[in-house]
Structures are given as C-alpha cells and as structure tokens.
C-alpha cells in the first residue's frame, strides 16, 4: 500500500466507524524553478531542528484484526493539541510498519517515558522484534492499549482524524482517559541526537 493509500485507508476506517474526519484542502504543489532557491538540505534540517529538545513517548495499540500482539513504536513527535475537546497529536512516518496496525485498532495510548527508560525507548524504536518481550504493561481503561509499567504518564485515546504532512501522517487523538504514576522522576528528553 502506498503512502496516500495508507492515509486513505485510515480515513475510510474512521468514517466507517462513524468518527469525524475533517478533510484539509490539498496544498498547491509545484516544482522549484531554476531561478529559485533550492529546498532546504535534509541534513541541515535535521541538525537545526535537533536543537529543539523533545520529550520521548511510546505509542501503543491493542491487538486488532487478528494481529495477535499489541503494536507500539517510540515517538518524539507528540504534543497536546486542544483542551476543548481534549485532543493530542503525534506524527508517524508514512513508511512505518507499525502505523497500519494502530490505524486498524482505531485507538492508542501514549506512554510518556522517564529519564531512566532509555532502554525501553530503544526497544520500541527497533524494527522486526517483539517489542513487548519482557515489558510489563496493563491495559488502558478505555482502549485496552498497553500502558507501560514505569511510564511517567499515559494518555488513552481514540483516533479522531488523520492528516497528511509531507512524508509523515499527523494523527489526532481524542483523549478518553489519562493519568500519571505520581513519581517525581524527570522526563526522558532527546536533544541533538542524544538522550538527555
């Protein structure tokens, strides 16, 4: 399934479930003319944007459609979006093999990692492995998505909308439940290519 196909499949799923999907107007696309400045260099883009420290999360979803196992991936591009209604968002690469499983589930849980959870983040960043092997978790109260043991906070969501954003998808979730573990541990941060 191509990039546009994955986004279209998620939108079809959400509509079939009776969930609102707000389409965005298609951006005007055109080639850069020879007399115009070339697009930003990808390496320079990463270097400069790496100056912005981001929190680290793991987005999880319960098993769906016979997948047999829950899904999850490490995610830095998470943020709160709206208070009324309560919405959050995360961005996921269109080539992600985990995203289609989350889309099929229609729900997800964001697990905010603490400073001591670097190994857990690395495990969920790996491809082709059993990411949940040896990882303690409980089902989130509404979605049943895995709440990872030791996470500083968890946010239990239903997929509200999916938008395209270049080589990523912007996934908006409606918050159904949330909580913290009450610990005073600092969060795990990622800055200039390293955990902080």
Rosetta blueprint (number, residue, H / E / L):
1 X L
2 X L
3 X H
4 X H
5 X H
6 X H
7 X H
8 X H
9 X H
10 X H
11 X H
12 X H
13 X H
14 X H
15 X H
16 X H
17 X L
18 X L
19 X L
20 X L
21 X L
22 X L
23 X L
24 X L
25 X L
26 X L
27 X L
28 X L
29 X L
30 X L
31 X L
32 X L
33 X L
34 X L
35 X L
36 X L
37 X L
38 X L
39 X L
40 X L
41 X L
42 X H
43 X H
44 X H
45 X H
46 X H
47 X H
48 X H
49 X H
50 X L
51 X L
52 X L
53 X L
54 X E
55 X E
56 X L
57 X E
58 X E
59 X E
60 X E
61 X E
62 X L
63 X L
64 X L
65 X L
66 X L
67 X L
68 X L
69 X L
70 X L
71 X E
72 X E
73 X E
74 X E
75 X E
76 X L
77 X L
78 X E
79 X E
80 X E
81 X E
82 X E
83 X L
84 X L
85 X L
86 X L
87 X E
88 X E
89 X E
90 X E
91 X E
92 X E
93 X E
94 X L
95 X L
96 X L
97 X L
98 X L
99 X H
100 X H
101 X H
102 X H
103 X H
104 X H
105 X H
106 X L
107 X E
108 X E
109 X E
110 X E
111 X E
112 X E
113 X L
114 X E
115 X L
116 X L
117 X L
118 X H
119 X H
120 X H
121 X H
122 X H
123 X H
124 X H
125 X H
126 X L
127 X L
128 X L
129 X L
130 X L
131 X L
132 X L
133 X L
134 X L
135 X L
136 X L
137 X E
138 X E
139 X E
140 X L
141 X L
142 X L
143 X L
144 X L
145 X L
146 X E
147 X E
148 X E
149 X L
150 X L
151 X L
152 X L
153 X E
154 X E
155 X E
156 X E
157 X E
158 X E
159 X E
160 X E
161 X E
162 X E
163 X E
164 X E
165 X E
166 X L
167 X L
168 X E
169 X E
170 X E
171 X E
172 X E
173 X E
174 X E
175 X E
176 X E
177 X E
178 X E
179 X E
180 X E
181 X L
182 X L
183 X L
184 X L
185 X L
186 X L
187 X E
188 X L
189 X E
190 X E
191 X E
192 X L
193 X L
194 X E
195 X E
196 X L
